[in-house]
Amino acid sequence: MSTVTGCSFTEQQRLCAMLSIENSLWCDGFSNVAGVDEAGRGPLAGPIVAAAVILSEPIPGLNDSKQLTETSRQSLYNCITGGTHVWACASISASEIDRMGIQQANYLAMRKAMEGLSIRPDFLLVDGYNLAGIAVPTMRVVKGDSRSLTIAAASVVAKVTRDTFLRELDTLYPGYGFARNKGYGTLEHRRAIETLGPCPEHRRSFAPFTQKDETNETTGLL
């Protein structure tokens, strides 16, 4: 990977710090180091989305998606997906999450994202999880989206991809506020569920849908 250019000395230092894990792996002979992260474990609706990214060069401003504004995330997403970087996304639907459980859905999305890369990685950095069933060496990185630049890139791609999908769902299922809440259990969203009932994109295995009274109606939404 090329050196960091075109940014302040402070930003160069920050980016170099976020590449410390990758640098160690490159020194050990691993050339295609991929980062993997997910978005959407906790919402009441919509898919879980995972992304895998191999960066071809450092990107100034790249950081954990949670630390970025929506505008910055979109700009970085365009840079990652429109440049020479290698990336792939995978999603697991709400109905599949209900069938297999959120943890297995999370693992499956991450594996599918890694397998979708056009270049096979020789090492995988995974945000927060020990990912089994992978044919390449992996490393669990706690809070990896703030410690690894490749994981941060994956977090941005996953987050923007999922947010875009939820905005599309907002036009298909108006009234739930998906464009604003992205499927998370905000008060507005929970009140909408109580008024409208669940839509096909809701995760029926999640509370409050699993909370039933003696008449078998969903309760406890607020």
C-alpha positions in Angstrom: 0.0 0.0 0.0 1.3 3.5 -0.8 2.2 6.1 1.8 -0.3 8.6 3.0 -0.2 11.9 1.0 -2.4 14.9 0.5 -3.4 15.4 4.1 -2.1 17.1 7.2 0.7 15.7 9.4 -1.8 15.0 12.1 -4.0 13.1 9.7 -1.1 11.1 8.4 -0.2 10.1 11.9 -3.8 9.0 12.6 -4.0 7.0 9.4 -0.6 5.3 10.1 -1.8 4.4 13.6 -4.9 2.8 12.1 -2.7 0.8 9.8 -0.5 -0.6 12.5 -2.1 -4.1 12.5 -2.0 -4.2 8.7 1.6 -3.1 8.6 2.6 -6.0 10.9 0.8 -8.4 8.6 2.4 -7.0 5.5 5.8 -7.3 7.1 4.9 -11.0 7.8 4.3 -11.5 4.0 0.5 -11.1 3.8 -0.2 -8.8 0.9 -4.0 -8.9 0.5 -5.3 -8.0 4.0 -9.1 -7.6 4.1 -11.2 -6.0 6.8 -14.8 -7.2 7.5 -17.5 -5.5 9.5 -21.3 -5.5 9.7 -24.2 -3.1 10.1 -27.7 -3.8 11.4 -27.4 -6.4 14.2 -29.8 -4.5 16.5 -32.7 -3.1 14.5 -36.2 -4.4 14.5 -36.4 -4.3 10.7 -34.4 -4.8 7.6 -31.4 -7.0 6.8 -28.0 -7.3 8.4 -25.3 -6.2 5.9 -21.6 -7.1 6.0 -18.8 -5.7 3.9 -15.3 -6.8 3.2 -12.7 -4.4 1.8 -9.0 -4.6 0.7 -7.6 -1.1 0.5 -5.2 -0.3 -2.3 -4.1 2.9 -0.5 -5.0 4.9 2.6 -8.0 7.2 2.4 -7.8 10.5 4.2 -10.7 11.0 6.6 -11.6 7.3 6.7 -12.7 6.3 10.2 -15.2 4.2 12.1 -18.5 4.8 10.4 -20.1 5.7 13.7 -17.7 8.6 14.0 -18.6 10.1 10.7 -21.4 12.3 9.4 -23.8 10.9 6.9 -22.3 13.2 4.2 -18.7 12.0 5.1 -19.8 8.4 5.0 -21.3 8.8 1.6 -18.2 10.5 0.2 -15.9 7.8 1.6 -18.3 5.1 0.3 -18.0 6.6 -3.2 -14.2 6.7 -2.8 -14.0 3.1 -1.7 -16.4 1.6 -4.2 -15.5 3.8 -7.1 -11.7 3.5 -6.9 -9.1 0.8 -7.1 -10.0 -0.8 -3.8 -11.5 -4.3 -3.7 -14.8 -4.6 -1.9 -17.9 -6.8 -1.6 -21.2 -6.7 0.3 -23.6 -9.4 1.5 -26.9 -9.1 3.3 -29.2 -11.5 5.2 -32.9 -10.7 5.1 -35.2 -10.3 8.1 -36.9 -13.6 7.4 -33.5 -15.4 7.2 -32.5 -13.7 10.5 -35.8 -15.0 12.1 -35.0 -18.5 10.8 -31.3 -18.8 11.8 -30.9 -16.3 14.6 -29.0 -13.0 14.5 -25.6 -14.4 15.4 -25.6 -17.1 12.7 -26.9 -14.5 10.2 -24.1 -12.2 11.2 -21.5 -14.8 10.6 -23.0 -15.9 7.3 -23.1 -12.3 6.0 -19.5 -11.8 6.9 -18.4 -15.0 5.3 -20.4 -14.2 2.1 -18.9 -10.7 2.0 -15.4 -12.2 2.2 -16.2 -14.8 -0.4 -17.5 -12.1 -2.8 -14.2 -10.3 -3.1 -12.7 -10.4 -6.6 -9.3 -10.9 -5.1 -8.9 -13.7 -2.5 -7.5 -12.2 0.7 -4.6 -14.0 2.4 -5.6 -12.6 5.8 -8.9 -11.4 7.3 -9.3 -8.8 10.1 -12.8 -9.2 11.7 -14.4 -6.6 13.8 -15.3 -8.1 17.2 -15.9 -11.7 16.3 -14.1 -15.0 15.9 -15.2 -16.0 12.5 -15.1 -19.8 11.9 -15.3 -21.6 8.6 -12.9 -19.4 6.8 -10.1 -20.9 4.7 -7.7 -18.0 5.3 -6.0 -16.8 8.6 -8.3 -14.5 10.6 -7.8 -12.1 13.5 -10.6 -10.9 15.8 -10.0 -7.2 16.5 -12.0 -5.7 19.4 -13.3 -2.3 18.4 -11.7 -2.9 15.1 -13.6 -0.2 13.2 -11.6 2.4 15.2 -8.3 0.5 15.2 -8.0 -0.9 11.7 -8.3 1.2 8.5 -9.5 -1.8 6.5 -12.2 -2.7 9.0 -13.2 1.0 9.1 -13.6 0.9 5.3 -15.8 -2.2 5.6 -17.9 -0.4 8.3 -18.5 2.5 6.0 -19.5 0.3 3.0 -21.8 -1.8 5.2 -23.4 1.1 6.9 -24.1 3.2 3.7 -25.4 0.1 1.8 -27.8 -0.7 4.6 -29.0 2.9 5.1 -29.6 3.2 1.4 -31.7 0.0 1.4 -33.8 1.3 4.4 -34.5 4.5 2.6 -35.9 2.4 -0.3 -37.9 0.4 2.2 -39.4 3.7 3.5 -41.1 4.2 0.1 -42.4 0.6 0.1 -43.7 0.6 3.6 -44.5 4.2 4.6 -45.4 5.1 8.1 -42.6 3.4 10.0 -40.0 6.1 9.4 -37.4 3.7 8.0 -35.6 6.6 6.3 -35.0 8.2 9.6 -34.7 5.3 12.1 -33.1 2.8 9.7 -35.1 0.1 11.4 -33.9 0.7 14.9 -36.4 0.6 17.8 -37.0 4.3 18.2 -40.1 5.5 20.0 -41.6 6.7 16.7 -40.9 3.3 15.1 -42.4 1.3 18.0 -45.5 3.5 18.0 -45.9 2.9 14.3 -45.7 -0.8 14.8 -48.4 -0.6 17.4 -50.6 1.4 15.0 -49.8 -0.4 11.7 -48.6 -3.8 12.9 -45.4 -5.3 11.5 -44.5 -5.3 7.8 -42.7 -8.1 5.9 -39.3 -6.5 6.7 -39.7 -6.7 10.5 -37.8 -9.3 12.4 -40.5 -11.3 14.1 -38.0 -13.2 16.3 -37.1 -9.9 18.0 -38.8 -8.3 21.0 -41.3 -6.7 21.0 -42.8 -9.1 18.4 -42.0 -12.1 20.7 -43.9 -10.6 23.6 -47.5 -12.0 23.3 -50.4 -11.7 25.7 -53.1 -14.4 26.2 -55.0 -13.2 23.1 -51.9 -13.8 21.0 -51.6 -10.1 20.1 -48.2 -8.3 20.1 -47.9 -6.2 23.2 -45.4 -4.2 25.1 -44.3 -2.1 22.2 -43.9 1.1 24.1 
